[in-house]
Amino acid sequence: MRNAILFVVKQLLIFSLVFAFQPVLSAGSEAWAAKPKQTGPETQAKKPAQPAMSFILVRSADCTDDCPEWISAEGLITQATPGRLKKFLKALGDKKVPIVFHSEGGEVNAAYAMGRMIRKGGFETAVGGTRLEGCPLTDMRCKASIARKGPSTGRSYSGGAYCVSACPLALAGGTSRVASQWAYIGVHQFTTIYSKVTVSYRIEYRMVNGRKQEVSRQEIGRKNAGQSKSTKLGKQAEAVLSAYLTEMGVSQDLIERILSASPETLRLLPSVEAMKLGLLTDMLASNESPGIPLCRADDPASARCHRHADAPVAEPVTPAAQPVAAAPVASGG
């Protein structure tokens, strides 16, 4: 019988693994700020991106009895945002109040997860900002005014509020989806980020009859090896997006709007157009604020809720893709 020659060879094998993350929308390259419109040329300086999205339960400060409440959802959508939203909604128990978005967008998969969570829970959504009682205009959700227990007190506004980039995907989850003509909804192409990571392994081999056999493998280190980006919407990503829009009852035409604007620009969607696409189910009247719920059939005329209103007959011309820095922003209201 042929004797096997046995010995162990220790070898360090280093190679690169490329992890392809799911499409992530670039959000916050230019911060949207509520500021007065100006006549003539305007250059908007770059501002820091929003912080990660946080949630606050807010009670309207404009009434004393049976006041509307809403969830103020403001900030960037990150990988951690769906988990935070799930925890927040769980703490609410059976309470169903509208979720009011004011966001530059963020990660697409996280927005999908939020939208599905919102739809499953039966929550309404809206585009709007929130200013808590006692907070300055420079910090409208200041920590000092956030209640430690129960709802904080504040007011919602439409003028200058925005839901752009990946935010409309989360907005689409609402059973009712509303915005004022003074709020901004915008979309643009996805940016897929590929992160390269060098993984180092220590591998032990043994030689059997002249052939090398692996005995063990142990990871001994990782090192970032750079990133690459792509704005091309691949077939798989487009199929996932298409399926999500169908699930939420939104027109496939939204994909064309998304592809029409580069990641450095925004395709603004007027409320009328957003309604035609199914992204919105209704428009808020001039005397209605984001955060009030949809009226039920048996609600009296005095109820604090919004009612279905037909879209304006005169449809404005849909603006072409605009640079984020040059997009018009109205003053808060």
Phi and psi in degrees as GROMACS dihedral restraints (atoms count N, CA, C in turn):
[ dihedral_restraints ]
;  ai    aj    ak    al  type     phi  dphi    fc
    3     4     5     6     1   -72.4    20    10
    4     5     6     7     1   128.9    20    10
    6     7     8     9     1   -78.8    20    10
    7     8     9    10     1   139.5    20    10
    9    10    11    12     1   -87.8    20    10
   10    11    12    13     1   135.6    20    10
   12    13    14    15     1   -90.3    20    10
   13    14    15    16     1   115.3    20    10
   15    16    17    18     1  -112.3    20    10
   16    17    18    19     1   126.4    20    10
   18    19    20    21     1  -159.3    20    10
   19    20    21    22     1   160.4    20    10
   21    22    23    24     1  -107.0    20    10
   22    23    24    25     1   132.4    20    10
   24    25    26    27     1  -114.8    20    10
   25    26    27    28     1   121.7    20    10
   27    28    29    30     1   -93.6    20    10
   28    29    30    31     1   126.7    20    10
   30    31    32    33     1  -138.2    20    10
   31    32    33    34     1   138.3    20    10
   33    34    35    36     1   -98.6    20    10
   34    35    36    37     1   118.7    20    10
   36    37    38    39     1  -112.3    20    10
   37    38    39    40     1   123.6    20    10
   39    40    41    42     1  -120.4    20    10
   40    41    42    43     1   130.8    20    10
   42    43    44    45     1  -152.2    20    10
   43    44    45    46     1   164.7    20    10
   45    46    47    48     1  -101.4    20    10
   46    47    48    49     1   137.6    20    10
   48    49    50    51     1  -112.4    20    10
   49    50    51    52     1   134.1    20    10
   51    52    53    54     1  -105.7    20    10
   52    53    54    55     1   114.9    20    10
   54    55    56    57     1   -95.1    20    10
   55    56    57    58     1   120.6    20    10
   57    58    59    60     1   -96.4    20    10
   58    59    60    61     1   107.9    20    10
   60    61    62    63     1   -75.0    20    10
   61    62    63    64     1   157.5    20    10
   63    64    65    66     1   -67.1    20    10
   64    65    66    67     1   160.6    20    10
   66    67    68    69     1   -52.6    20    10
   67    68    69    70     1   132.9    20    10
   69    70    71    72     1  -125.8    20    10
   70    71    72    73     1   123.5    20    10
   72    73    74    75     1   -73.4    20    10
   73    74    75    76     1   134.5    20    10
   75    76    77    78     1   -71.1    20    10
   76    77    78    79     1   123.1    20    10
   78    79    80    81     1  -137.8    20    10
   79    80    81    82     1   132.2    20    10
   81    82    83    84     1    97.0    20    10
   82    83    84    85     1     8.8    20    10
   84    85    86    87     1   -62.6    20    10
   85    86    87    88     1   -33.5    20    10
   87    88    89    90     1  -133.8    20    10
   88    89    90    91     1   123.4    20    10
   90    91    92    93     1   -78.1    20    10
   91    92    93    94     1   140.7    20    10
   93    94    95    96     1   -84.2    20    10
   94    95    96    97     1   133.7    20    10
   96    97    98    99     1  -128.7    20    10
   97    98    99   100     1   140.2    20    10
   99   100   101   102     1   -73.6    20    10
  100   101   102   103     1   113.5    20    10
  102   103   104   105     1  -149.9    20    10
  103   104   105   106     1   155.2    20    10
  105   106   107   108     1   -64.3    20    10
  106   107   108   109     1   148.3    20    10
  108   109   110   111     1   -69.0    20    10
  109   110   111   112     1   146.4    20    10
  111   112   113   114     1  -123.7    20    10
  112   113   114   115     1   146.0    20    10
  114   115   116   117     1   -88.8    20    10
  115   116   117   118     1   145.5    20    10
  117   118   119   120     1    88.3    20    10
  118   119   120   121     1   179.7    20    10
  120   121   122   123     1   -60.1    20    10
  121   122   123   124     1   144.1    20    10
  123   124   125   126     1  -141.3    20    10
  124   125   126   127     1   135.3    20    10
  126   127   128   129     1  -117.2    20    10
  127   128   129   130     1   120.7    20    10
  129   130   131   132     1   -98.2    20    10
  130   131   132   133     1   120.4    20    10
  132   133   134   135     1   -69.2    20    10
  133   134   135   136     1   152.6    20    10
  135   136   137   138     1   -66.0    20    10
  136   137   138   139     1   140.0    20    10
  138   139   140   141     1  -125.9    20    10
  139   140   141   142     1   158.0    20    10
  141   142   143   144     1   -60.8    20    10
  142   143   144   145     1   148.9    20    10
  144   145   146   147     1   -66.3    20    10
  145   146   147   148     1   160.9    20    10
  147   148   149   150     1   -61.5    20    10
  148   149   150   151     1   154.8    20    10
  150   151   152   153     1   -71.7    20    10
  151   152   153   154     1   173.1    20    10
  153   154   155   156     1   -59.7    20    10
  154   155   156   157     1   146.8    20    10
  156   157   158   159     1   -60.6    20    10
  157   158   159   160     1   137.1    20    10
  159   160   161   162     1  -129.7    20    10
  160   161   162   163     1   163.0    20    10
  162   163   164   165     1  -125.2    20    10
  163   164   165   166     1   134.8    20    10
  165   166   167   168     1  -134.4    20    10
  166   167   168   169     1   130.6    20    10
  168   169   170   171     1   -81.4    20    10
  169   170   171   172     1   125.0    20    10
  171   172   173   174     1  -124.4    20    10
  172   173   174   175     1   140.7    20    10
  174   175   176   177     1  -113.4    20    10
  175   176   177   178     1   134.6    20    10
  177   178   179   180     1   -59.9    20    10
  178   179   180   181     1   136.9    20    10
  180   181   182   183     1   -90.3    20    10
  181   182   183   184     1     1.3    20    10
  183   184   185   186     1   -95.7    20    10
  184   185   186   187     1    14.0    20    10
  186   187   188   189     1  -154.4    20    10
  187   188   189   190     1   173.1    20    10
  189   190   191   192     1  -117.3    20    10
  190   191   192   193     1   -33.1    20    10
  192   193   194   195     1  -120.0    20    10
  193   194   195   196     1   142.9    20    10
  195   196   197   198     1    50.0    20    10
  196   197   198   199     1    49.3    20    10
  198   199   200   201     1   -79.5    20    10
  199   200   201   202     1   141.6    20    10
  201   202   203   204     1   -63.6    20    10
  202   203   204   205     1   147.3    20    10
  204   205   206   207     1  -125.6    20    10
  205   206   207   208     1   151.7    20    10
  207   208   209   210     1  -149.9    20    10
  208   209   210   211     1   166.4    20    10
  210   211   212   213     1  -101.6    20    10
  211   212   213   214     1   116.8    20    10
  213   214   215   216     1   -82.6    20    10
  214   215   216   217     1   115.8    20    10
  216   217   218   219     1  -115.1    20    10
  217   218   219   220     1   101.6    20    10
  219   220   221   222     1  -130.2    20    10
  220   221   222   223     1   139.1    20    10
  222   223   224   225     1   123.9    20    10
  223   224   225   226     1  -178.7    20    10
  225   226   227   228     1   -75.7    20    10
  226   227   228   229     1   142.5    20    10
  228   229   230   231     1   -85.8    20    10
  229   230   231   232     1   116.3    20    10
  231   232   233   234     1  -115.0    20    10
  232   233   234   235     1   178.6    20    10
  234   235   236   237     1   -60.5    20    10
  235   236   237   238     1   -28.6    20    10
  237   238   239   240     1   -84.1    20    10
  238   239   240   241     1   -12.5    20    10
  240   241   242   243     1   -63.2    20    10
  241   242   243   244     1   -44.1    20    10
  243   244   245   246     1   -57.5    20    10
  244   245   246   247     1   -39.9    20    10
  246   247   248   249     1   -64.7    20    10
  247   248   249   250     1   -39.9    20    10
  249   250   251   252     1   -65.8    20    10
  250   251   252   253     1   -40.4    20    10
  252   253   254   255     1   -64.8    20    10
  253   254   255   256     1   -42.9    20    10
  255   256   257   258     1   -58.8    20    10
  256   257   258   259     1   -44.4    20    10
  258   259   260   261     1   -64.7    20    10
  259   260   261   262     1   -40.7    20    10
  261   262   263   264     1   -65.6    20    10
  262   263   264   265     1   -45.4    20    10
  264   265   266   267     1   -66.2    20    10
  265   266   267   268     1   -35.7    20    10
  267   268   269   270     1   -62.4    20    10
  268   269   270   271     1   -38.9    20    10
  270   271   272   273     1   -67.8    20    10
  271   272   273   274     1   -23.5    20    10
  273   274   275   276     1   -74.5    20    10
  274   275   276   277     1   -19.8    20    10
  276   277   278   279     1    71.3    20    10
  277   278   279   280     1  -127.9    20    10
  279   280   281   282     1   -88.8    20    10
  280   281   282   283     1     1.4    20    10
  282   283   284   285     1   -69.1    20    10
  283   284   285   286     1   129.8    20    10
  285   286   287   288     1  -116.8    20    10
  286   287   288   289     1   105.8    20    10
  288   289   290   291     1  -128.3    20    10
  289   290   291   292     1   154.0    20    10
  291   292   293   294     1   -63.1    20    10
  292   293   294   295     1   150.8    20    10
  294   295   296   297     1  -105.6    20    10
  295   296   297   298     1   120.2    20    10
  297   298   299   300     1  -105.9    20    10
  298   299   300   301     1   114.2    20    10
  300   301   302   303     1   -93.5    20    10
  301   302   303   304     1   137.5    20    10
  303   304   305   306     1  -142.1    20    10
  304   305   306   307     1    94.7    20    10
  306   307   308   309     1  -151.5    20    10
  307   308   309   310     1   144.1    20    10
  309   310   311   312     1   -82.0    20    10
  310   311   312   313     1    -3.4    20    10
  312   313   314   315     1   106.0    20    10
  313   314   315   316     1  -147.0    20    10
  315   316   317   318     1   147.9    20    10
  316   317   318   319     1  -131.7    20    10
  318   319   320   321     1   -87.3    20    10
  319   320   321   322     1   130.1    20    10
  321   322   323   324     1   -64.8    20    10
  322   323   324   325     1   -48.5    20    10
  324   325   326   327     1   -61.4    20    10
  325   326   327   328     1   -36.5    20    10
  327   328   329   330     1   -66.1    20    10
  328   329   330   331     1   -38.6    20    10
  330   331   332   333     1   -64.7    20    10
  331   332   333   334     1   -40.1    20    10
  333   334   335   336     1   -58.4    20    10
  334   335   336   337     1   -47.9    20    10
  336   337   338   339     1   -61.6    20    10
  337   338   339   340     1   -40.2    20    10
  339   340   341   342     1   -65.3    20    10
  340   341   342   343     1   -44.9    20    10
  342   343   344   345     1   -59.0    20    10
  343   344   345   346     1   -43.3    20    10
  345   346   347   348     1   -67.4    20    10
  346   347   348   349     1   -37.3    20    10
  348   349   350   351     1   -65.1    20    10
  349   350   351   352     1   -42.2    20    10
  351   352   353   354     1   -64.9    20    10
  352   353   354   355     1   -44.1    20    10
  354   355   356   357     1   -65.5    20    10
  355   356   357   358     1   -44.0    20    10
  357   358   359   360     1   -62.4    20    10
  358   359   360   361     1   -35.8    20    10
  360   361   362   363     1   -81.2    20    10
  361   362   363   364     1   -10.5    20    10
  363   364   365   366     1    76.9    20    10
  364   365   366   367     1    33.0    20    10
  366   367   368   369     1   -94.7    20    10
  367   368   369   370     1   148.0    20    10
  369   370   371   372     1   -89.3    20    10
  370   371   372   373     1   157.9    20    10
  372   373   374   375     1  -130.9    20    10
  373   374   375   376     1   159.1    20    10
  375   376   377   378     1  -154.2    20    10
  376   377   378   379     1   162.2    20    10
  378   379   380   381     1  -103.2    20    10
  379   380   381   382     1   123.7    20    10
  381   382   383   384     1   178.9    20    10
  382   383   384   385     1   161.2    20    10
  384   385   386   387     1  -106.5    20    10
  385   386   387   388     1   170.0    20    10
  387   388   389   390     1  -134.0    20    10
  388   389   390   391     1   135.7    20    10
  390   391   392   393     1  -120.7    20    10
  391   392   393   394     1   117.8    20    10
  393   394   395   396     1   -77.5    20    10
  394   395   396   397     1   151.6    20    10
  396   397   398   399     1   -57.9    20    10
  397   398   399   400     1   131.6    20    10
  399   400   401   402     1    86.0    20    10
  400   401   402   403     1     0.2    20    10
  402   403   404   405     1   -94.7    20    10
  403   404   405   406     1   143.5    20    10
  405   406   407   408     1   -75.3    20    10
  406   407   408   409     1   164.7    20    10
  408   409   410   411     1   -63.7    20    10
  409   410   411   412     1   -25.1    20    10
  411   412   413   414     1   -79.3    20    10
  412   413   414   415     1   -13.0    20    10
  414   415   416   417     1  -152.3    20    10
  415   416   417   418     1    76.7    20    10
  417   418   419   420     1   -74.1    20    10
  418   419   420   421     1   -10.1    20    10
  420   421   422   423     1  -123.8    20    10
  421   422   423   424     1    53.0    20    10
  423   424   425   426     1   -62.4    20    10
  424   425   426   427     1   144.8    20    10
  426   427   428   429     1   -59.3    20    10
  427   428   429   430     1   -33.3    20    10
  429   430   431   432     1   -62.6    20    10
  430   431   432   433     1   -24.0    20    10
  432   433   434   435     1  -100.9    20    10
  433   434   435   436     1     2.0    20    10
  435   436   437   438     1   -83.2    20    10
  436   437   438   439     1   120.7    20    10
  438   439   440   441     1   -66.2    20    10
  439   440   441   442     1   139.0    20    10
  441   442   443   444     1   -72.0    20    10
  442   443   444   445     1   -29.4    20    10
  444   445   446   447     1  -142.5    20    10
  445   446   447   448     1   134.2    20    10
  447   448   449   450     1    80.0    20    10
  448   449   450   451     1  -173.8    20    10
  450   451   452   453     1   -75.3    20    10
  451   452   453   454     1   148.0    20    10
  453   454   455   456     1   -82.7    20    10
  454   455   456   457     1   165.5    20    10
  456   457   458   459     1  -107.9    20    10
  457   458   459   460     1   134.7    20    10
  459   460   461   462     1  -172.7    20    10
  460   461   462   463     1  -170.6    20    10
  462   463   464   465     1  -133.0    20    10
  463   464   465   466     1   146.8    20    10
  465   466   467   468     1   -99.5    20    10
  466   467   468   469     1   159.3    20    10
  468   469   470   471     1  -146.2    20    10
  469   470   471   472     1   156.2    20    10
  471   472   473   474     1  -105.9    20    10
  472   473   474   475     1   -39.9    20    10
  474   475   476   477     1   -59.9    20    10
  475   476   477   478     1   117.5    20    10
  477   478   479   480     1    87.3    20    10
  478   479   480   481     1    -7.3    20    10
  480   481   482   483     1   -74.8    20    10
  481   482   483   484     1   152.4    20    10
  483   484   485   486     1  -148.3    20    10
  484   485   486   487     1   151.6    20    10
  486   487   488   489     1  -139.7    20    10
  487   488   489   490     1   100.6    20    10
  489   490   491   492     1  -130.8    20    10
  490   491   492   493     1   170.9    20    10
  492   493   494   495     1    63.6    20    10
  493   494   495   496     1  -116.6    20    10
  495   496   497   498     1   -82.1    20    10
  496   497   498   499     1   -14.9    20    10
  498   499   500   501     1   -56.4    20    10
  499   500   501   502     1   -42.4    20    10
  501   502   503   504     1   -58.8    20    10
  502   503   504   505     1   -25.1    20    10
  504   505   506   507     1   -68.5    20    10
  505   506   507   508     1   -38.2    20    10
  507   508   509   510     1   -72.3    20    10
  508   509   510   511     1   -40.4    20    10
  510   511   512   513     1   -56.4    20    10
  511   512   513   514     1   -36.4    20    10
  513   514   515   516     1   -61.7    20    10
  514   515   516   517     1   -16.7    20    10
  516   517   518   519     1   -73.7    20    10
  517   518   519   520     1   -15.9    20    10
  519   520   521   522     1   -64.2    20    10
  520   521   522   523     1   142.7    20    10
  522   523   524   525     1   -69.2    20    10
  523   524   525   526     1   -28.4    20    10
  525   526   527   528     1  -131.0    20    10
  526   527   528   529     1   135.1    20    10
  528   529   530   531     1  -130.8    20    10
  529   530   531   532     1   115.7    20    10
  531   532   533   534     1  -130.8    20    10
  532   533   534   535     1   157.7    20    10
  534   535   536   537     1  -161.2    20    10
  535   536   537   538     1   156.6    20    10
  537   538   539   540     1   -88.9    20    10
  538   539   540   541     1   162.0    20    10
  540   541   542   543     1   -67.9    20    10
  541   542   543   544     1   -11.1    20    10
  543   544   545   546     1   -93.1    20    10
  544   545   546   547     1    -6.4    20    10
  546   547   548   549     1   -94.7    20    10
  547   548   549   550     1   162.4    20    10
  549   550   551   552     1  -115.7    20    10
  550   551   552   553     1   131.8    20    10
  552   553   554   555     1  -123.2    20    10
  553   554   555   556     1   129.4    20    10
  555   556   557   558     1  -146.6    20    10
  556   557   558   559     1   151.0    20    10
  558   559   560   561     1  -134.0    20    10
  559   560   561   562     1   163.6    20    10
  561   562   563   564     1  -161.2    20    10
  562   563   564   565     1   178.1    20    10
  564   565   566   567     1   -64.2    20    10
  565   566   567   568     1   153.6    20    10
  567   568   569   570     1   -77.5    20    10
  568   569   570   571     1   151.5    20    10
  570   571   572   573     1  -115.6    20    10
  571   572   573   574     1   118.6    20    10
  573   574   575   576     1   -92.6    20    10
  574   575   576   577     1   125.9    20    10
  576   577   578   579     1  -107.5    20    10
  577   578   579   580     1   124.2    20    10
  579   580   581   582     1  -106.9    20    10
  580   581   582   583     1   119.8    20    10
  582   583   584   585     1  -101.1    20    10
  583   584   585   586     1   129.6    20    10
  585   586   587   588     1   -98.9    20    10
  586   587   588   589     1   129.5    20    10
  588   589   590   591     1  -127.4    20    10
  589   590   591   592     1   126.1    20    10
  591   592   593   594     1   -87.9    20    10
  592   593   594   595     1   119.6    20    10
  594   595   596   597     1  -108.8    20    10
  595   596   597   598     1   125.0    20    10
  597   598   599   600     1  -101.0    20    10
  598   599   600   601     1   131.3    20    10
  600   601   602   603     1  -122.2    20    10
  601   602   603   604     1   147.2    20    10
  603   604   605   606     1  -104.7    20    10
  604   605   606   607     1   117.4    20    10
  606   607   608   609     1  -115.9    20    10
  607   608   609   610     1   130.8    20    10
  609   610   611   612     1  -104.6    20    10
  610   611   612   613     1   131.1    20    10
  612   613   614   615     1  -117.9    20    10
  613   614   615   616     1   162.0    20    10
  615   616   617   618     1  -133.7    20    10
  616   617   618   619     1   148.2    20    10
  618   619   620   621     1   -99.2    20    10
  619   620   621   622     1   123.4    20    10
  621   622   623   624     1  -123.6    20    10
  622   623   624   625     1   114.8    20    10
  624   625   626   627     1    52.8    20    10
  625   626   627   628     1    38.8    20    10
  627   628   629   630     1    83.0    20    10
  628   629   630   631     1     2.4    20    10
  630   631   632   633     1  -112.9    20    10
  631   632   633   634     1   141.2    20    10
  633   634   635   636     1   -88.3    20    10
  634   635   636   637     1   127.9    20    10
  636   637   638   639     1  -122.6    20    10
  637   638   639   640     1   134.7    20    10
  639   640   641   642     1   -76.0    20    10
  640   641   642   643     1   131.3    20    10
  642   643   644   645     1  -100.6    20    10
  643   644   645   646     1   -44.7    20    10
  645   646   647   648     1  -153.0    20    10
  646   647   648   649     1   159.6    20    10
  648   649   650   651     1  -141.9    20    10
  649   650   651   652     1   128.6    20    10
  651   652   653   654     1  -134.3    20    10
  652   653   654   655     1   127.1    20    10
  654   655   656   657     1   -74.0    20    10
  655   656   657   658     1   131.3    20    10
  657   658   659   660     1  -119.4    20    10
  658   659   660   661     1    -0.2    20    10
  660   661   662   663     1   171.4    20    10
  661   662   663   664     1   156.2    20    10
  663   664   665   666     1  -134.2    20    10
  664   665   666   667     1   148.3    20    10
  666   667   668   669     1  -146.6    20    10
  667   668   669   670     1   132.3    20    10
  669   670   671   672     1   -64.9    20    10
  670   671   672   673     1   136.2    20    10
  672   673   674   675     1  -121.8    20    10
  673   674   675   676     1    28.2    20    10
  675   676   677   678     1    97.6    20    10
  676   677   678   679     1   175.4    20    10
  678   679   680   681     1  -134.4    20    10
  679   680   681   682     1   157.2    20    10
  681   682   683   684     1  -135.3    20    10
  682   683   684   685     1   153.4    20    10
  684   685   686   687     1  -126.5    20    10
  685   686   687   688     1   152.3    20    10
  687   688   689   690     1  -142.6    20    10
  688   689   690   691     1   137.5    20    10
  690   691   692   693     1  -103.7    20    10
  691   692   693   694     1     6.5    20    10
  693   694   695   696     1   -80.8    20    10
  694   695   696   697     1   126.5    20    10
  696   697   698   699     1   -83.0    20    10
  697   698   699   700     1   106.6    20    10
  699   700   701   702     1   -69.4    20    10
  700   701   702   703     1   166.6    20    10
  702   703   704   705     1   -61.2    20    10
  703   704   705   706     1   -40.5    20    10
  705   706   707   708     1   -67.0    20    10
  706   707   708   709     1   -43.8    20    10
  708   709   710   711     1   -64.5    20    10
  709   710   711   712     1   -38.6    20    10
  711   712   713   714     1   -68.3    20    10
  712   713   714   715     1   -37.0    20    10
  714   715   716   717     1   -65.3    20    10
  715   716   717   718     1   -39.7    20    10
  717   718   719   720     1   -64.9    20    10
  718   719   720   721     1   -44.3    20    10
  720   721   722   723     1   -61.8    20    10
  721   722   723   724     1   -45.5    20    10
  723   724   725   726     1   -60.5    20    10
  724   725   726   727     1   -44.7    20    10
  726   727   728   729     1   -63.9    20    10
  727   728   729   730     1   -38.4    20    10
  729   730   731   732     1   -65.9    20    10
  730   731   732   733     1   -44.8    20    10
  732   733   734   735     1   -61.7    20    10
  733   734   735   736     1   -41.4    20    10
  735   736   737   738     1   -61.6    20    10
  736   737   738   739     1   -43.5    20    10
  738   739   740   741     1   -60.4    20    10
  739   740   741   742     1   -36.7    20    10
  741   742   743   744     1   -91.1    20    10
  742   743   744   745     1    -3.4    20    10
  744   745   746   747     1    78.7    20    10
  745   746   747   748     1    28.1    20    10
  747   748   749   750     1  -106.2    20    10
  748   749   750   751     1   142.4    20    10
  750   751   752   753     1   -62.6    20    10
  751   752   753   754     1   144.5    20    10
  753   754   755   756     1   -65.9    20    10
  754   755   756   757     1   -15.6    20    10
  756   757   758   759     1   -64.4    20    10
  757   758   759   760     1   -17.1    20    10
  759   760   761   762     1   -63.3    20    10
  760   761   762   763     1   -29.3    20    10
  762   763   764   765     1   -61.5    20    10
  763   764   765   766     1   -41.5    20    10
  765   766   767   768     1   -62.5    20    10
  766   767   768   769     1   -38.7    20    10
  768   769   770   771     1   -65.4    20    10
  769   770   771   772     1   -39.7    20    10
  771   772   773   774     1   -63.3    20    10
  772   773   774   775     1   -43.8    20    10
  774   775   776   777     1   -73.8    20    10
  775   776   777   778     1   -14.4    20    10
  777   778   779   780     1   -79.4    20    10
  778   779   780   781     1   -10.1    20    10
  780   781   782   783     1  -127.4    20    10
  781   782   783   784     1   132.7    20    10
  783   784   785   786     1   -69.4    20    10
  784   785   786   787     1   165.4    20    10
  786   787   788   789     1   -60.8    20    10
  787   788   789   790     1   -19.7    20    10
  789   790   791   792     1   -87.6    20    10
  790   791   792   793     1    -3.2    20    10
  792   793   794   795     1  -127.0    20    10
  793   794   795   796     1   175.6    20    10
  795   796   797   798     1  -132.1    20    10
  796   797   798   799     1   140.2    20    10
  798   799   800   801     1   -97.0    20    10
  799   800   801   802     1   104.8    20    10
  801   802   803   804     1   -75.3    20    10
  802   803   804   805     1   137.6    20    10
  804   805   806   807     1  -114.1    20    10
  805   806   807   808     1   104.1    20    10
  807   808   809   810     1   -56.9    20    10
  808   809   810   811     1   155.7    20    10
  810   811   812   813     1   -55.6    20    10
  811   812   813   814     1   -37.7    20    10
  813   814   815   816     1   -62.3    20    10
  814   815   816   817     1   -45.7    20    10
  816   817   818   819     1   -66.1    20    10
  817   818   819   820     1   -40.9    20    10
  819   820   821   822     1   -62.1    20    10
  820   821   822   823     1   -34.1    20    10
  822   823   824   825     1   -69.3    20    10
  823   824   825   826     1   -40.8    20    10
  825   826   827   828     1   -64.3    20    10
  826   827   828   829     1   -32.5    20    10
  828   829   830   831     1   -79.1    20    10
  829   830   831   832     1   -12.2    20    10
  831   832   833   834     1    84.5    20    10
  832   833   834   835     1     3.5    20    10
  834   835   836   837     1   -70.0    20    10
  835   836   837   838     1   -35.0    20    10
  837   838   839   840     1  -112.2    20    10
  838   839   840   841     1   147.2    20    10
  840   841   842   843     1  -102.3    20    10
  841   842   843   844     1   -12.6    20    10
  843   844   845   846     1  -162.9    20    10
  844   845   846   847     1   161.8    20    10
  846   847   848   849     1  -114.1    20    10
  847   848   849   850     1   139.9    20    10
  849   850   851   852     1   -77.7    20    10
  850   851   852   853     1   137.5    20    10
  852   853   854   855     1   -72.4    20    10
  853   854   855   856     1   167.5    20    10
  855   856   857   858     1   -62.8    20    10
  856   857   858   859     1   -24.4    20    10
  858   859   860   861     1  -100.1    20    10
  859   860   861   862     1    11.9    20    10
  861   862   863   864     1  -111.1    20    10
  862   863   864   865     1   142.3    20    10
  864   865   866   867     1  -110.1    20    10
  865   866   867   868     1   146.8    20    10
  867   868   869   870     1   -62.2    20    10
  868   869   870   871     1   138.4    20    10
  870   871   872   873     1   112.2    20    10
  871   872   873   874     1   -19.2    20    10
  873   874   875   876     1   -81.6    20    10
  874   875   876   877     1   141.7    20    10
  876   877   878   879     1   -77.8    20    10
  877   878   879   880     1   167.5    20    10
  879   880   881   882     1   -70.3    20    10
  880   881   882   883     1   133.6    20    10
  882   883   884   885     1   -65.2    20    10
  883   884   885   886     1   141.3    20    10
  885   886   887   888     1   -87.4    20    10
  886   887   888   889     1   163.6    20    10
  888   889   890   891     1   -59.7    20    10
  889   890   891   892     1   -32.2    20    10
  891   892   893   894     1   -96.8    20    10
  892   893   894   895     1     7.9    20    10
  894   895   896   897     1   -72.6    20    10
  895   896   897   898     1   136.1    20    10
  897   898   899   900     1   -70.3    20    10
  898   899   900   901     1   166.5    20    10
  900   901   902   903     1   -62.5    20    10
  901   902   903   904     1   -25.0    20    10
  903   904   905   906     1   -84.3    20    10
  904   905   906   907     1    -3.1    20    10
  906   907   908   909     1   -64.6    20    10
  907   908   909   910     1   143.7    20    10
  909   910   911   912     1   -85.8    20    10
  910   911   912   913     1    85.7    20    10
  912   913   914   915     1  -156.6    20    10
  913   914   915   916     1   166.2    20    10
  915   916   917   918     1  -103.2    20    10
  916   917   918   919     1   146.2    20    10
  918   919   920   921     1  -111.0    20    10
  919   920   921   922     1   157.2    20    10
  921   922   923   924     1   -62.3    20    10
  922   923   924   925     1   132.0    20    10
  924   925   926   927     1  -130.0    20    10
  925   926   927   928     1   135.7    20    10
  927   928   929   930     1   -66.2    20    10
  928   929   930   931     1   146.4    20    10
  930   931   932   933     1   -67.2    20    10
  931   932   933   934     1   149.9    20    10
  933   934   935   936     1   -55.9    20    10
  934   935   936   937     1   143.6    20    10
  936   937   938   939     1   -69.2    20    10
  937   938   939   940     1   -42.6    20    10
  939   940   941   942     1   -78.1    20    10
  940   941   942   943     1   105.9    20    10
  942   943   944   945     1   -87.5    20    10
  943   944   945   946     1   125.4    20    10
  945   946   947   948     1   -69.6    20    10
  946   947   948   949     1   157.7    20    10
  948   949   950   951     1   -69.2    20    10
  949   950   951   952     1   130.6    20    10
  951   952   953   954     1   -69.4    20    10
  952   953   954   955     1   123.3    20    10
  954   955   956   957     1   -69.9    20    10
  955   956   957   958     1   150.0    20    10
  957   958   959   960     1   -74.1    20    10
  958   959   960   961     1   173.6    20    10
  960   961   962   963     1   -58.3    20    10
  961   962   963   964     1   136.5    20    10
  963   964   965   966     1  -123.0    20    10
  964   965   966   967     1   145.4    20    10
  966   967   968   969     1   -60.4    20    10
  967   968   969   970     1   140.0    20    10
  969   970   971   972     1   -57.2    20    10
  970   971   972   973     1   -39.2    20    10
  972   973   974   975     1   -67.3    20    10
  973   974   975   976     1   -21.4    20    10
  975   976   977   978     1  -105.9    20    10
  976   977   978   979     1     0.4    20    10
  978   979   980   981     1   -65.1    20    10
  979   980   981   982     1   138.4    20    10
  981   982   983   984     1   -69.0    20    10
  982   983   984   985     1   140.2    20    10
  984   985   986   987     1  -133.6    20    10
  985   986   987   988     1   125.3    20    10
  987   988   989   990     1   -86.7    20    10
  988   989   990   991     1   162.9    20    10
  990   991   992   993     1   -72.9    20    10
  991   992   993   994     1   152.4    20    10
  993   994   995   996     1   -66.2    20    10
  994   995   996   997     1   149.8    20    10
